[in-house]
Amino acid sequence: MKFTKQFQRYESEITQFINELKQKNPDLEEQQRAGRALLWDKQPVDLDTQERARNSRVNQQAYVYQNKN
């Protein structure tokens, strides 16, 4: 679907806002990547450490407040 020349240059208000924000703060995308890495990107998991942690886990009894003594 082809738009006329009038609509080819159209930018929504949101697009204009984002472009203006990027011009005012050129390192914004780098800050976003750093924030994403801080919250979501995790270090590789050491499989040996993970296996030892799984094996050393003590199973919880069915009713935790009752002793077996």
Secondary structure, 3 states (H helix, E strand, C coil): CCCCHHHHCCCCHHHHHHHHHHHHCCCHHHHHHHHHHHHCCCCCCCHHHHHHHHHCCCCCCCCCCCCCC
